[in-house]
Amino acid sequence: VVIVLIWTLVTSPLLVLGGIAGKNSKAEFQASCRTTKYPREIPPLPWYRSAIPQMAMAGFFPFSAIYIELYYIFASVWGHRIYTIYSIVFIILITFTAFITVALTYFQLAAEDH
């Protein structure tokens, strides 16, 4: 309860002050490059840039990165070997998944397919 009260008493005044400051400091928008009123035509994407193949890549690449380690994990569960580096495999999985997510997001935005 104390944490919620402190959060509320700090967040609410800062929210109001930020809103007032943002409203009073309106400035004319200055684009950093030349813009036009007319939108450009976006070219059609190849088949491998659509949603289904990208979802397949987002699932296949992290799985393939830890496939060998998964064998050793299952072998230890079934009692054939002792396996003690679970945390390293988890860190590899999280890191590789983050890299794939950033890469696919970049590819999506670079194609201007918002």
C-alpha positions as CSV (number, residue, x, y, z in Angstrom):
1,V,0.0,0.0,0.0
2,V,2.9,2.4,0.8
3,I,4.5,1.7,-2.5
4,V,1.2,2.4,-4.4
5,L,0.7,5.6,-2.4
6,I,4.2,6.9,-3.1
7,W,3.9,6.0,-6.7
8,T,0.6,7.8,-7.0
9,L,1.8,10.9,-5.1
10,V,4.9,11.1,-7.3
11,T,3.4,10.1,-10.6
12,S,0.2,12.2,-10.7
13,P,1.9,15.6,-10.0
14,L,4.7,14.9,-12.5
15,L,2.1,13.9,-15.1
16,V,0.2,17.1,-14.6
17,L,3.4,19.2,-14.6
18,G,4.6,17.5,-17.8
19,G,1.3,18.1,-19.5
20,I,1.3,21.7,-18.6
21,A,4.9,22.2,-19.7
22,G,4.3,20.4,-23.0
23,K,1.2,22.4,-23.7
24,N,2.9,25.7,-23.0
25,S,6.0,25.0,-25.0
26,K,4.4,24.4,-28.3
27,A,6.8,25.1,-31.2
28,E,6.4,25.1,-34.9
29,F,7.3,21.7,-36.3
30,Q,10.7,21.8,-38.1
31,A,11.4,18.7,-40.2
32,S,15.0,17.7,-40.4
33,C,14.6,17.0,-44.1
34,R,12.5,18.1,-47.1
35,T,9.0,16.7,-47.0
36,T,6.2,16.5,-49.5
37,K,2.5,16.4,-49.1
38,Y,2.0,13.5,-51.5
39,P,2.9,10.0,-50.2
40,R,5.1,7.8,-52.2
41,E,3.9,4.5,-53.7
42,I,5.1,1.5,-51.7
43,P,6.3,-1.3,-53.9
44,P,4.8,-4.8,-53.4
45,L,6.8,-7.1,-51.1
46,P,8.3,-10.4,-52.2
47,W,6.7,-13.6,-50.7
48,Y,9.4,-14.1,-48.1
49,R,8.7,-10.6,-46.6
50,S,5.1,-11.4,-45.7
51,A,3.9,-12.3,-42.2
52,I,3.8,-16.1,-42.3
53,P,7.4,-16.6,-43.5
54,Q,8.7,-14.0,-41.0
55,M,6.8,-15.8,-38.2
56,A,8.4,-19.1,-39.3
57,M,11.9,-17.5,-39.3
58,A,11.3,-16.0,-35.9
59,G,10.5,-19.4,-34.5
60,F,12.9,-21.5,-36.5
61,F,16.1,-19.5,-35.9
62,P,16.1,-19.5,-32.1
63,F,15.1,-23.1,-32.1
64,S,18.0,-24.0,-34.4
65,A,20.4,-22.1,-32.2
66,I,19.7,-24.3,-29.2
67,Y,18.8,-27.6,-30.9
68,I,22.1,-29.3,-29.9
69,E,21.8,-28.0,-26.3
70,L,18.2,-29.3,-26.2
71,Y,19.5,-32.8,-26.9
72,Y,21.8,-32.7,-23.9
73,I,19.0,-31.3,-21.7
74,F,16.6,-34.1,-22.7
75,A,19.4,-36.6,-22.2
76,S,19.9,-35.4,-18.6
77,V,16.2,-35.5,-17.9
78,W,16.0,-39.1,-19.1
79,G,18.9,-40.0,-16.9
80,H,21.7,-40.7,-19.4
81,R,24.0,-37.7,-18.5
82,I,24.3,-35.0,-15.9
83,Y,23.8,-31.5,-17.4
84,T,24.4,-28.4,-15.3
85,I,24.5,-25.4,-17.6
86,Y,20.8,-24.7,-18.0
87,S,21.2,-21.0,-17.3
88,I,23.8,-20.6,-20.1
89,V,21.4,-22.2,-22.6
90,F,18.6,-20.0,-21.4
91,I,20.8,-16.9,-21.8
92,I,21.7,-18.0,-25.3
93,L,18.1,-18.5,-26.2
94,I,17.0,-15.1,-24.9
95,T,19.9,-13.3,-26.6
96,F,19.4,-15.0,-30.0
97,T,15.6,-14.4,-29.8
98,A,16.2,-10.7,-29.1
99,F,18.6,-10.4,-32.0
100,I,16.1,-12.1,-34.4
101,T,13.3,-9.8,-33.1
102,V,15.4,-6.7,-33.7
103,A,16.5,-7.9,-37.2
104,L,13.0,-8.8,-38.3
105,T,11.6,-5.5,-37.0
106,Y,14.3,-3.6,-38.9
107,F,13.5,-5.5,-42.1
108,Q,9.8,-4.7,-41.7
109,L,10.4,-1.0,-41.2
110,A,13.1,-0.8,-43.9
111,A,10.6,-2.1,-46.4
112,E,8.2,0.7,-45.3
113,D,5.5,-1.8,-44.6
114,H,4.1,-0.2,-41.5
